[in-house]
Amino acid sequence: SNGWEGGSSLGIAIEVDGPYHYLSNSEKPNGSTVLKRRLLDKLGYHVVSVPYWEWDNKNQDERESYLTRLIWAAGLRDD
């Protein structure tokens, strides 16, 4: 299914959003970022956004743990 019939999920979309995905001097996403998230959601993806300020200060191990926690929180774990 493509996600349009019955809302079935295609998978997960993870994006690390850089500073240009947000309004100036804000942690609020800009219009194009909001639109992209809505479109991916409508297509059947679970969208997980990672703000750059949470990503940039982590090392490789911390990033892996962080992504794992986000995926679990979204209910997309692979049991």
C-alpha positions as CSV (number, residue, x, y, z in Angstrom):
1,S,0.0,0.0,0.0
2,N,1.2,3.5,-0.6
3,G,-0.2,5.0,2.5
4,W,-3.2,6.7,0.8
5,E,-5.6,3.7,1.5
6,G,-6.4,3.3,5.2
7,G,-3.3,5.2,6.5
8,S,-0.9,2.2,6.4
9,S,2.7,3.1,7.2
10,L,5.5,2.9,4.7
11,G,8.2,3.3,7.3
12,I,10.1,6.0,9.0
13,A,11.5,9.3,7.6
14,I,14.3,10.7,9.8
15,E,15.7,14.1,9.1
16,V,18.3,16.1,10.9
17,D,17.0,19.7,10.4
18,G,19.7,22.3,10.1
19,P,19.3,26.0,11.0
20,Y,17.7,26.9,7.7
21,H,14.7,24.7,8.6
22,Y,13.7,27.1,11.3
23,L,12.5,30.6,11.6
24,S,15.2,33.2,12.4
25,N,16.4,33.0,16.0
26,S,13.7,30.4,16.8
27,E,13.2,26.7,17.4
28,K,9.9,26.9,15.4
29,P,10.1,25.2,12.0
30,N,9.6,27.3,8.9
31,G,6.8,26.8,6.4
32,S,8.6,24.6,3.9
33,T,9.7,22.3,6.7
34,V,6.2,22.0,8.1
35,L,4.8,21.3,4.6
36,K,7.4,18.6,3.9
37,R,6.6,16.9,7.3
38,R,2.8,17.0,6.4
39,L,3.4,15.6,3.0
40,L,5.5,12.7,4.3
41,D,2.9,12.0,6.9
42,K,0.2,12.0,4.3
43,L,2.2,9.5,2.2
44,G,2.3,7.2,5.2
45,Y,5.7,7.8,6.7
46,H,6.3,8.3,10.4
47,V,8.3,11.5,10.5
48,V,11.0,11.9,13.1
49,S,12.7,15.3,13.1
50,V,16.1,15.8,14.8
51,P,16.9,19.5,15.5
52,Y,20.5,20.4,14.7
53,W,21.1,21.8,18.2
54,E,20.4,18.4,19.6
55,W,22.4,16.5,16.9
56,D,25.6,18.7,16.6
57,N,26.8,18.3,20.2
58,K,26.6,14.5,20.2
59,N,29.4,12.0,19.3
60,Q,28.7,8.9,17.2
61,D,27.6,6.6,20.1
62,E,25.3,9.4,21.5
63,R,23.7,9.9,18.1
64,E,22.9,6.2,17.8
65,S,21.4,6.1,21.2
66,Y,19.4,9.3,20.5
67,L,18.0,7.9,17.3
68,T,17.1,4.6,19.0
69,R,15.2,6.5,21.7
70,L,13.3,8.6,19.1
71,I,12.4,5.5,17.1
72,W,11.1,3.8,20.3
73,A,9.2,6.9,21.3
74,A,7.5,6.9,17.9
75,G,6.5,3.3,18.4
76,L,8.5,2.0,15.5
77,R,10.7,-0.4,17.3
78,D,11.6,-3.7,15.7
79,D,10.8,-6.3,18.3
